[in-house]
Amino acid sequence: MSKLFSILLITALLAVGLVGCGGKLEETYTMVTLREAALAGLKSPGFKFGFDSPHFITAKGDLALVREGNLIEFFTGVDIESKIGMVEGRKFVVGARKIFSPTPHFTVDFMIAGGDTIKVGEPYGVKFPAIIKGFDESDFEEVNLNGLTSNVIQLKDIYETKFRVANTTISYEEVNYKGEPEMAYLLNLEKVRFILEDLSPDVELIVKALIAENLYFDGGVYYGEKPSESLFPRSYRNATKIGGKIRVEFLRYAGDVIAVTQ
């Protein structure tokens, strides 16, 4: 199938999809690559673009990341996380509008997969990850991470300390504290693991992207007080190598520093 014919076919599907879901096709969605829409300055009425099966790295709530080669862009949509699941493993088309504030991104109007048209729509109040240029890391100490274990005597060296972590894997698995099991993200050092606590949706999006793309964690964290014996008994720490909770302060992804903001 020629590229021209493919574009014409997809454009026709977009039109059918809009009419089929009760909308009126007032403007066409120009079929482009992500790079063309993001960087080439292509113009389309209403900055409306169509994308053929874009590669969603991951999503959290109303915010998603899409990759094309070394280019990564934000896509938003009402509950886009679950909507992506509805087209997973299928050929699909995304109709989206380019938005320039508060940061350049694309908001998804709909997805078409086969005969299904999935309405998405623009969400309200999405918080984007805070990309910081020239981030100051001077407050973060260099710690001998290889010497850390879940033993509280060793952990006391990092109580109430900000320190750097690099080349470390993240996992998402079930933990059991407070008497009940729940899923959590864990930072896996050589001899001890820490639960990443209180991740905001924008930071969790980046953590999920690291896992999805098999990338290491590289950033800064804060470790508070020693783990509570009631929440993390010694027997549990010994069995799981979990040394309590840490708070992410910043992390690197795709060449950028993402800072945690309140």
ChimeraX commands (.cxc) that place a marker at each C-alpha (Angstrom):
marker #1 position 0.00,0.00,0.00 radius 0.5
marker #1 position 1.45,3.37,-1.00 radius 0.5
marker #1 position 2.01,6.07,1.58 radius 0.5
marker #1 position -0.39,8.40,-0.27 radius 0.5
marker #1 position -3.14,5.78,-0.32 radius 0.5
marker #1 position -2.56,5.07,3.36 radius 0.5
marker #1 position -2.94,8.76,4.22 radius 0.5
marker #1 position -6.13,9.03,2.16 radius 0.5
marker #1 position -7.57,5.91,3.78 radius 0.5
marker #1 position -6.76,7.05,7.31 radius 0.5
marker #1 position -8.17,10.52,6.60 radius 0.5
marker #1 position -11.39,8.87,5.41 radius 0.5
marker #1 position -11.51,6.77,8.59 radius 0.5
marker #1 position -11.09,9.91,10.66 radius 0.5
marker #1 position -14.02,11.55,8.90 radius 0.5
marker #1 position -16.21,8.45,9.27 radius 0.5
marker #1 position -15.27,8.16,12.91 radius 0.5
marker #1 position -16.27,11.72,13.68 radius 0.5
marker #1 position -19.56,11.46,11.87 radius 0.5
marker #1 position -20.24,8.05,13.42 radius 0.5
marker #1 position -19.90,9.40,16.96 radius 0.5
marker #1 position -22.37,12.19,16.29 radius 0.5
marker #1 position -19.85,14.93,15.57 radius 0.5
marker #1 position -19.80,17.28,12.63 radius 0.5
marker #1 position -16.62,17.24,10.58 radius 0.5
marker #1 position -15.81,20.95,10.45 radius 0.5
marker #1 position -12.08,20.55,9.93 radius 0.5
marker #1 position -9.82,17.79,8.67 radius 0.5
marker #1 position -7.16,16.20,10.81 radius 0.5
marker #1 position -3.90,16.36,8.87 radius 0.5
marker #1 position -2.13,12.98,8.91 radius 0.5
marker #1 position 1.46,13.49,10.07 radius 0.5
marker #1 position 4.26,11.84,11.99 radius 0.5
marker #1 position 4.84,12.96,15.55 radius 0.5
marker #1 position 8.09,14.64,14.51 radius 0.5
marker #1 position 6.32,16.61,11.77 radius 0.5
marker #1 position 3.61,17.81,14.16 radius 0.5
marker #1 position 6.03,18.66,16.96 radius 0.5
marker #1 position 9.04,20.09,15.16 radius 0.5
marker #1 position 8.39,20.72,11.49 radius 0.5
marker #1 position 6.01,23.63,12.02 radius 0.5
marker #1 position 3.30,22.06,9.84 radius 0.5
marker #1 position 0.06,23.95,9.91 radius 0.5
marker #1 position -3.38,22.40,10.09 radius 0.5
marker #1 position -6.76,24.09,10.63 radius 0.5
marker #1 position -7.17,24.29,14.38 radius 0.5
marker #1 position -3.79,22.54,14.79 radius 0.5
marker #1 position -5.60,19.23,14.36 radius 0.5
marker #1 position -3.48,16.22,13.51 radius 0.5
marker #1 position -3.96,12.52,12.94 radius 0.5
marker #1 position -1.41,9.91,14.05 radius 0.5
marker #1 position -1.24,6.34,12.78 radius 0.5
marker #1 position -0.74,3.92,15.71 radius 0.5
marker #1 position 1.54,6.19,17.78 radius 0.5
marker #1 position 3.78,4.42,20.29 radius 0.5
marker #1 position 2.45,5.16,23.76 radius 0.5
marker #1 position 5.29,4.49,26.20 radius 0.5
marker #1 position 3.00,4.62,29.21 radius 0.5
marker #1 position 0.22,6.65,30.78 radius 0.5
marker #1 position -1.06,7.72,34.17 radius 0.5
marker #1 position -4.58,9.06,34.54 radius 0.5
marker #1 position -5.05,11.87,32.02 radius 0.5
marker #1 position -1.41,12.10,30.91 radius 0.5
marker #1 position 0.63,9.91,28.55 radius 0.5
marker #1 position 4.02,9.82,26.85 radius 0.5
marker #1 position 4.43,9.05,23.14 radius 0.5
marker #1 position 7.76,8.19,21.56 radius 0.5
marker #1 position 8.92,8.44,17.94 radius 0.5
marker #1 position 12.62,7.61,17.75 radius 0.5
marker #1 position 14.41,9.94,20.15 radius 0.5
marker #1 position 11.45,12.33,20.31 radius 0.5
marker #1 position 9.03,12.11,23.24 radius 0.5
marker #1 position 5.87,14.21,23.55 radius 0.5
marker #1 position 3.09,14.59,26.12 radius 0.5
marker #1 position -0.43,13.49,25.13 radius 0.5
marker #1 position -3.42,14.28,27.34 radius 0.5
marker #1 position -6.99,13.01,27.40 radius 0.5
marker #1 position -9.76,12.21,29.84 radius 0.5
marker #1 position -8.71,8.90,31.44 radius 0.5
marker #1 position -6.30,8.33,28.58 radius 0.5
marker #1 position -4.63,5.56,30.58 radius 0.5
marker #1 position -7.66,3.28,30.24 radius 0.5
marker #1 position -8.46,4.44,26.69 radius 0.5
marker #1 position -5.01,3.31,25.52 radius 0.5
marker #1 position -5.78,-0.10,26.98 radius 0.5
marker #1 position -8.84,-0.31,24.70 radius 0.5
marker #1 position -6.68,-0.12,21.55 radius 0.5
marker #1 position -3.69,-2.08,22.82 radius 0.5
marker #1 position -2.46,-4.63,20.29 radius 0.5
marker #1 position -4.60,-3.15,17.49 radius 0.5
marker #1 position -3.97,-0.81,14.59 radius 0.5
marker #1 position -5.51,2.52,15.48 radius 0.5
marker #1 position -5.60,6.19,14.59 radius 0.5
marker #1 position -5.46,9.10,17.03 radius 0.5
marker #1 position -7.07,12.45,16.32 radius 0.5
marker #1 position -5.46,15.15,18.46 radius 0.5
marker #1 position -4.98,18.90,18.74 radius 0.5
marker #1 position -1.66,20.57,19.42 radius 0.5
marker #1 position -1.80,22.79,22.50 radius 0.5
marker #1 position 0.93,25.27,23.41 radius 0.5
marker #1 position 0.15,26.07,27.06 radius 0.5
marker #1 position 1.21,25.48,29.80 radius 0.5
marker #1 position 3.70,23.34,27.89 radius 0.5
marker #1 position 3.50,22.12,24.27 radius 0.5
marker #1 position 1.49,18.90,24.11 radius 0.5
marker #1 position -1.26,17.11,22.19 radius 0.5
marker #1 position -4.74,16.60,23.59 radius 0.5
marker #1 position -6.55,13.57,22.16 radius 0.5
marker #1 position -10.08,14.05,20.83 radius 0.5
marker #1 position -10.71,10.45,19.79 radius 0.5
marker #1 position -9.18,7.12,18.79 radius 0.5
marker #1 position -10.36,4.87,15.98 radius 0.5
marker #1 position -9.61,1.15,15.94 radius 0.5
marker #1 position -11.39,-0.90,13.30 radius 0.5
marker #1 position -15.05,0.06,13.53 radius 0.5
marker #1 position -14.72,1.44,17.05 radius 0.5
marker #1 position -14.54,5.15,17.77 radius 0.5
marker #1 position -13.43,6.00,21.29 radius 0.5
marker #1 position -14.14,9.50,22.50 radius 0.5
marker #1 position -11.43,10.92,24.72 radius 0.5
marker #1 position -11.63,14.70,25.13 radius 0.5
marker #1 position -9.64,17.41,26.84 radius 0.5
marker #1 position -9.05,16.94,30.58 radius 0.5
marker #1 position -9.02,19.73,33.14 radius 0.5
marker #1 position -6.03,20.79,35.22 radius 0.5
marker #1 position -3.40,18.28,34.10 radius 0.5
marker #1 position -0.11,18.67,35.98 radius 0.5
marker #1 position 2.91,18.10,33.74 radius 0.5
marker #1 position 6.28,16.89,35.04 radius 0.5
marker #1 position 8.50,19.82,36.00 radius 0.5
marker #1 position 11.47,19.79,33.63 radius 0.5
marker #1 position 14.25,21.84,35.21 radius 0.5
marker #1 position 17.19,23.26,33.30 radius 0.5
marker #1 position 20.38,23.74,35.30 radius 0.5
marker #1 position 19.08,21.80,38.30 radius 0.5
marker #1 position 21.23,22.29,41.43 radius 0.5
marker #1 position 22.25,18.93,42.92 radius 0.5
marker #1 position 24.63,20.33,45.52 radius 0.5
marker #1 position 22.29,19.42,48.41 radius 0.5
marker #1 position 22.50,15.71,47.57 radius 0.5
marker #1 position 25.26,13.70,49.21 radius 0.5
marker #1 position 27.35,10.88,47.76 radius 0.5
marker #1 position 26.60,7.77,49.80 radius 0.5
marker #1 position 28.24,4.33,49.65 radius 0.5
marker #1 position 25.09,2.57,48.50 radius 0.5
marker #1 position 26.78,-0.82,48.18 radius 0.5
marker #1 position 27.26,-0.87,51.94 radius 0.5
marker #1 position 23.58,-0.35,52.77 radius 0.5
marker #1 position 21.36,-3.20,53.96 radius 0.5
marker #1 position 17.94,-3.31,55.61 radius 0.5
marker #1 position 19.63,-3.40,59.02 radius 0.5
marker #1 position 18.62,-0.28,60.97 radius 0.5
marker #1 position 22.14,0.11,62.38 radius 0.5
marker #1 position 23.47,0.60,58.87 radius 0.5
marker #1 position 20.48,2.64,57.73 radius 0.5
marker #1 position 21.08,5.24,60.46 radius 0.5
marker #1 position 23.87,6.70,58.30 radius 0.5
marker #1 position 21.25,8.00,55.84 radius 0.5
marker #1 position 18.51,9.11,58.24 radius 0.5
marker #1 position 17.18,12.54,57.22 radius 0.5
marker #1 position 19.59,12.63,54.28 radius 0.5
marker #1 position 19.29,13.60,50.65 radius 0.5
marker #1 position 21.53,11.50,48.43 radius 0.5
marker #1 position 22.09,10.53,44.81 radius 0.5
marker #1 position 21.16,7.20,43.28 radius 0.5
marker #1 position 22.24,6.00,39.82 radius 0.5
marker #1 position 22.11,2.84,37.69 radius 0.5
marker #1 position 19.40,1.32,39.86 radius 0.5
marker #1 position 16.39,-0.70,38.76 radius 0.5
marker #1 position 12.78,0.04,39.69 radius 0.5
marker #1 position 10.16,-2.65,40.14 radius 0.5
marker #1 position 6.40,-2.61,40.74 radius 0.5
marker #1 position 5.31,-5.37,43.07 radius 0.5
marker #1 position 3.21,-6.31,46.06 radius 0.5
marker #1 position 4.45,-5.28,49.48 radius 0.5
marker #1 position 2.88,-5.98,52.83 radius 0.5
marker #1 position 2.94,-3.38,55.53 radius 0.5
marker #1 position 0.30,-1.85,57.78 radius 0.5
marker #1 position -1.02,-5.43,57.86 radius 0.5
marker #1 position -2.37,-5.35,54.30 radius 0.5
marker #1 position -0.83,-6.07,50.88 radius 0.5
marker #1 position -0.64,-3.34,48.26 radius 0.5
marker #1 position 1.25,-2.59,45.08 radius 0.5
marker #1 position 4.24,-0.27,45.27 radius 0.5
marker #1 position 7.27,0.94,43.31 radius 0.5
marker #1 position 10.59,-0.17,44.76 radius 0.5
marker #1 position 14.08,1.15,44.18 radius 0.5
marker #1 position 16.36,-1.89,44.17 radius 0.5
marker #1 position 19.87,-1.24,45.47 radius 0.5
marker #1 position 22.42,-4.02,45.75 radius 0.5
marker #1 position 21.51,-5.21,49.27 radius 0.5
marker #1 position 18.46,-3.17,50.22 radius 0.5
marker #1 position 15.25,-1.97,48.59 radius 0.5
marker #1 position 13.18,1.13,49.31 radius 0.5
marker #1 position 9.52,1.89,48.64 radius 0.5
marker #1 position 8.99,5.09,46.64 radius 0.5
marker #1 position 6.44,6.98,48.71 radius 0.5
marker #1 position 3.80,9.56,47.83 radius 0.5
marker #1 position 4.44,9.71,44.09 radius 0.5
marker #1 position 2.35,12.39,42.42 radius 0.5
marker #1 position 0.74,11.34,39.09 radius 0.5
marker #1 position 3.23,13.37,37.00 radius 0.5
marker #1 position 6.25,11.80,38.73 radius 0.5
marker #1 position 4.67,8.34,38.66 radius 0.5
marker #1 position 4.31,8.76,34.89 radius 0.5
marker #1 position 8.09,9.11,34.58 radius 0.5
marker #1 position 8.72,6.19,36.95 radius 0.5
marker #1 position 6.40,4.05,34.82 radius 0.5
marker #1 position 8.26,5.17,31.68 radius 0.5
marker #1 position 11.58,4.06,33.19 radius 0.5
marker #1 position 10.13,0.62,33.87 radius 0.5
marker #1 position 8.44,0.37,30.46 radius 0.5
marker #1 position 11.68,1.18,28.64 radius 0.5
marker #1 position 13.93,-0.90,30.92 radius 0.5
marker #1 position 15.88,2.16,32.05 radius 0.5
marker #1 position 17.73,2.68,35.31 radius 0.5
marker #1 position 16.74,5.20,37.96 radius 0.5
marker #1 position 19.13,8.14,38.06 radius 0.5
marker #1 position 18.27,10.94,40.46 radius 0.5
marker #1 position 18.09,12.13,44.05 radius 0.5
marker #1 position 16.06,10.87,47.01 radius 0.5
marker #1 position 15.38,11.71,50.65 radius 0.5
marker #1 position 15.35,9.12,53.45 radius 0.5
marker #1 position 13.57,10.16,56.62 radius 0.5
marker #1 position 13.51,8.36,59.94 radius 0.5
marker #1 position 14.33,4.71,60.53 radius 0.5
marker #1 position 11.60,2.25,59.47 radius 0.5
marker #1 position 8.92,1.70,62.06 radius 0.5
marker #1 position 9.12,-1.70,63.75 radius 0.5
marker #1 position 5.32,-1.95,63.63 radius 0.5
marker #1 position 5.16,-1.32,59.88 radius 0.5
marker #1 position 8.43,-2.98,58.89 radius 0.5
marker #1 position 9.33,-5.63,61.49 radius 0.5
marker #1 position 12.86,-7.03,61.37 radius 0.5
marker #1 position 11.60,-10.39,60.10 radius 0.5
marker #1 position 9.85,-8.67,57.19 radius 0.5
marker #1 position 12.89,-6.52,56.37 radius 0.5
marker #1 position 15.16,-9.56,56.42 radius 0.5
marker #1 position 12.81,-11.53,54.15 radius 0.5
marker #1 position 12.20,-8.77,51.61 radius 0.5
marker #1 position 15.34,-6.59,51.98 radius 0.5
marker #1 position 13.00,-3.58,52.27 radius 0.5
marker #1 position 14.53,-0.81,54.35 radius 0.5
marker #1 position 11.49,1.46,54.53 radius 0.5
marker #1 position 10.35,4.38,52.38 radius 0.5
marker #1 position 12.17,7.10,50.48 radius 0.5
marker #1 position 10.90,10.21,48.76 radius 0.5
marker #1 position 11.97,11.02,45.20 radius 0.5
marker #1 position 13.34,14.56,44.91 radius 0.5
marker #1 position 14.38,14.49,41.25 radius 0.5
marker #1 position 15.07,12.00,38.48 radius 0.5
marker #1 position 16.42,12.00,34.95 radius 0.5
marker #1 position 14.56,10.84,31.88 radius 0.5
marker #1 position 15.23,11.35,28.16 radius 0.5
marker #1 position 18.05,13.80,28.85 radius 0.5
marker #1 position 15.94,16.01,31.13 radius 0.5
marker #1 position 15.85,16.49,34.90 radius 0.5
marker #1 position 12.36,16.05,36.35 radius 0.5
marker #1 position 12.05,17.77,39.73 radius 0.5
marker #1 position 9.39,16.90,42.29 radius 0.5
marker #1 position 7.24,19.93,43.03 radius 0.5
marker #1 position 4.44,20.22,45.56 radius 0.5
marker link #1:1,2 radius 0.2
marker link #1:2,3 radius 0.2
marker link #1:3,4 radius 0.2
marker link #1:4,5 radius 0.2
marker link #1:5,6 radius 0.2
marker link #1:6,7 radius 0.2
marker link #1:7,8 radius 0.2
marker link #1:8,9 radius 0.2
marker link #1:9,10 radius 0.2
marker link #1:10,11 radius 0.2
marker link #1:11,12 radius 0.2
marker link #1:12,13 radius 0.2
marker link #1:13,14 radius 0.2
marker link #1:14,15 radius 0.2
marker link #1:15,16 radius 0.2
marker link #1:16,17 radius 0.2
marker link #1:17,18 radius 0.2
marker link #1:18,19 radius 0.2
marker link #1:19,20 radius 0.2
marker link #1:20,21 radius 0.2
marker link #1:21,22 radius 0.2
marker link #1:22,23 radius 0.2
marker link #1:23,24 radius 0.2
marker link #1:24,25 radius 0.2
marker link #1:25,26 radius 0.2
marker link #1:26,27 radius 0.2
marker link #1:27,28 radius 0.2
marker link #1:28,29 radius 0.2
marker link #1:29,30 radius 0.2
marker link #1:30,31 radius 0.2
marker link #1:31,32 radius 0.2
marker link #1:32,33 radius 0.2
marker link #1:33,34 radius 0.2
marker link #1:34,35 radius 0.2
marker link #1:35,36 radius 0.2
marker link #1:36,37 radius 0.2
marker link #1:37,38 radius 0.2
marker link #1:38,39 radius 0.2
marker link #1:39,40 radius 0.2
marker link #1:40,41 radius 0.2
marker link #1:41,42 radius 0.2
marker link #1:42,43 radius 0.2
marker link #1:43,44 radius 0.2
marker link #1:44,45 radius 0.2
marker link #1:45,46 radius 0.2
marker link #1:46,47 radius 0.2
marker link #1:47,48 radius 0.2
marker link #1:48,49 radius 0.2
marker link #1:49,50 radius 0.2
marker link #1:50,51 radius 0.2
marker link #1:51,52 radius 0.2
marker link #1:52,53 radius 0.2
marker link #1:53,54 radius 0.2
marker link #1:54,55 radius 0.2
marker link #1:55,56 radius 0.2
marker link #1:56,57 radius 0.2
marker link #1:57,58 radius 0.2
marker link #1:58,59 radius 0.2
marker link #1:59,60 radius 0.2
marker link #1:60,61 radius 0.2
marker link #1:61,62 radius 0.2
marker link #1:62,63 radius 0.2
marker link #1:63,64 radius 0.2
marker link #1:64,65 radius 0.2
marker link #1:65,66 radius 0.2
marker link #1:66,67 radius 0.2
marker link #1:67,68 radius 0.2
marker link #1:68,69 radius 0.2
marker link #1:69,70 radius 0.2
marker link #1:70,71 radius 0.2
marker link #1:71,72 radius 0.2
marker link #1:72,73 radius 0.2
marker link #1:73,74 radius 0.2
marker link #1:74,75 radius 0.2
marker link #1:75,76 radius 0.2
marker link #1:76,77 radius 0.2
marker link #1:77,78 radius 0.2
marker link #1:78,79 radius 0.2
marker link #1:79,80 radius 0.2
marker link #1:80,81 radius 0.2
marker link #1:81,82 radius 0.2
marker link #1:82,83 radius 0.2
marker link #1:83,84 radius 0.2
marker link #1:84,85 radius 0.2
marker link #1:85,86 radius 0.2
marker link #1:86,87 radius 0.2
marker link #1:87,88 radius 0.2
marker link #1:88,89 radius 0.2
marker link #1:89,90 radius 0.2
marker link #1:90,91 radius 0.2
marker link #1:91,92 radius 0.2
marker link #1:92,93 radius 0.2
marker link #1:93,94 radius 0.2
marker link #1:94,95 radius 0.2
marker link #1:95,96 radius 0.2
marker link #1:96,97 radius 0.2
marker link #1:97,98 radius 0.2
marker link #1:98,99 radius 0.2
marker link #1:99,100 radius 0.2
marker link #1:100,101 radius 0.2
marker link #1:101,102 radius 0.2
marker link #1:102,103 radius 0.2
marker link #1:103,104 radius 0.2
marker link #1:104,105 radius 0.2
marker link #1:105,106 radius 0.2
marker link #1:106,107 radius 0.2
marker link #1:107,108 radius 0.2
marker link #1:108,109 radius 0.2
marker link #1:109,110 radius 0.2
marker link #1:110,111 radius 0.2
marker link #1:111,112 radius 0.2
marker link #1:112,113 radius 0.2
marker link #1:113,114 radius 0.2
marker link #1:114,115 radius 0.2
marker link #1:115,116 radius 0.2
marker link #1:116,117 radius 0.2
marker link #1:117,118 radius 0.2
marker link #1:118,119 radius 0.2
marker link #1:119,120 radius 0.2
marker link #1:120,121 radius 0.2
marker link #1:121,122 radius 0.2
marker link #1:122,123 radius 0.2
marker link #1:123,124 radius 0.2
marker link #1:124,125 radius 0.2
marker link #1:125,126 radius 0.2
marker link #1:126,127 radius 0.2
marker link #1:127,128 radius 0.2
marker link #1:128,129 radius 0.2
marker link #1:129,130 radius 0.2
marker link #1:130,131 radius 0.2
marker link #1:131,132 radius 0.2
marker link #1:132,133 radius 0.2
marker link #1:133,134 radius 0.2
marker link #1:134,135 radius 0.2
marker link #1:135,136 radius 0.2
marker link #1:136,137 radius 0.2
marker link #1:137,138 radius 0.2
marker link #1:138,139 radius 0.2
marker link #1:139,140 radius 0.2
marker link #1:140,141 radius 0.2
marker link #1:141,142 radius 0.2
marker link #1:142,143 radius 0.2
marker link #1:143,144 radius 0.2
marker link #1:144,145 radius 0.2
marker link #1:145,146 radius 0.2
marker link #1:146,147 radius 0.2
marker link #1:147,148 radius 0.2
marker link #1:148,149 radius 0.2
marker link #1:149,150 radius 0.2
marker link #1:150,151 radius 0.2
marker link #1:151,152 radius 0.2
marker link #1:152,153 radius 0.2
marker link #1:153,154 radius 0.2
marker link #1:154,155 radius 0.2
marker link #1:155,156 radius 0.2
marker link #1:156,157 radius 0.2
marker link #1:157,158 radius 0.2
marker link #1:158,159 radius 0.2
marker link #1:159,160 radius 0.2
marker link #1:160,161 radius 0.2
marker link #1:161,162 radius 0.2
marker link #1:162,163 radius 0.2
marker link #1:163,164 radius 0.2
marker link #1:164,165 radius 0.2
marker link #1:165,166 radius 0.2
marker link #1:166,167 radius 0.2
marker link #1:167,168 radius 0.2
marker link #1:168,169 radius 0.2
marker link #1:169,170 radius 0.2
marker link #1:170,171 radius 0.2
marker link #1:171,172 radius 0.2
marker link #1:172,173 radius 0.2
marker link #1:173,174 radius 0.2
marker link #1:174,175 radius 0.2
marker link #1:175,176 radius 0.2
marker link #1:176,177 radius 0.2
marker link #1:177,178 radius 0.2
marker link #1:178,179 radius 0.2
marker link #1:179,180 radius 0.2
marker link #1:180,181 radius 0.2
marker link #1:181,182 radius 0.2
marker link #1:182,183 radius 0.2
marker link #1:183,184 radius 0.2
marker link #1:184,185 radius 0.2
marker link #1:185,186 radius 0.2
marker link #1:186,187 radius 0.2
marker link #1:187,188 radius 0.2
marker link #1:188,189 radius 0.2
marker link #1:189,190 radius 0.2
marker link #1:190,191 radius 0.2
marker link #1:191,192 radius 0.2
marker link #1:192,193 radius 0.2
marker link #1:193,194 radius 0.2
marker link #1:194,195 radius 0.2
marker link #1:195,196 radius 0.2
marker link #1:196,197 radius 0.2
marker link #1:197,198 radius 0.2
marker link #1:198,199 radius 0.2
marker link #1:199,200 radius 0.2
marker link #1:200,201 radius 0.2
marker link #1:201,202 radius 0.2
marker link #1:202,203 radius 0.2
marker link #1:203,204 radius 0.2
marker link #1:204,205 radius 0.2
marker link #1:205,206 radius 0.2
marker link #1:206,207 radius 0.2
marker link #1:207,208 radius 0.2
marker link #1:208,209 radius 0.2
marker link #1:209,210 radius 0.2
marker link #1:210,211 radius 0.2
marker link #1:211,212 radius 0.2
marker link #1:212,213 radius 0.2
marker link #1:213,214 radius 0.2
marker link #1:214,215 radius 0.2
marker link #1:215,216 radius 0.2
marker link #1:216,217 radius 0.2
marker link #1:217,218 radius 0.2
marker link #1:218,219 radius 0.2
marker link #1:219,220 radius 0.2
marker link #1:220,221 radius 0.2
marker link #1:221,222 radius 0.2
marker link #1:222,223 radius 0.2
marker link #1:223,224 radius 0.2
marker link #1:224,225 radius 0.2
marker link #1:225,226 radius 0.2
marker link #1:226,227 radius 0.2
marker link #1:227,228 radius 0.2
marker link #1:228,229 radius 0.2
marker link #1:229,230 radius 0.2
marker link #1:230,231 radius 0.2
marker link #1:231,232 radius 0.2
marker link #1:232,233 radius 0.2
marker link #1:233,234 radius 0.2
marker link #1:234,235 radius 0.2
marker link #1:235,236 radius 0.2
marker link #1:236,237 radius 0.2
marker link #1:237,238 radius 0.2
marker link #1:238,239 radius 0.2
marker link #1:239,240 radius 0.2
marker link #1:240,241 radius 0.2
marker link #1:241,242 radius 0.2
marker link #1:242,243 radius 0.2
marker link #1:243,244 radius 0.2
marker link #1:244,245 radius 0.2
marker link #1:245,246 radius 0.2
marker link #1:246,247 radius 0.2
marker link #1:247,248 radius 0.2
marker link #1:248,249 radius 0.2
marker link #1:249,250 radius 0.2
marker link #1:250,251 radius 0.2
marker link #1:251,252 radius 0.2
marker link #1:252,253 radius 0.2
marker link #1:253,254 radius 0.2
marker link #1:254,255 radius 0.2
marker link #1:255,256 radius 0.2
marker link #1:256,257 radius 0.2
marker link #1:257,258 radius 0.2
marker link #1:258,259 radius 0.2
marker link #1:259,260 radius 0.2
marker link #1:260,261 radius 0.2
marker link #1:261,262 radius 0.2
view
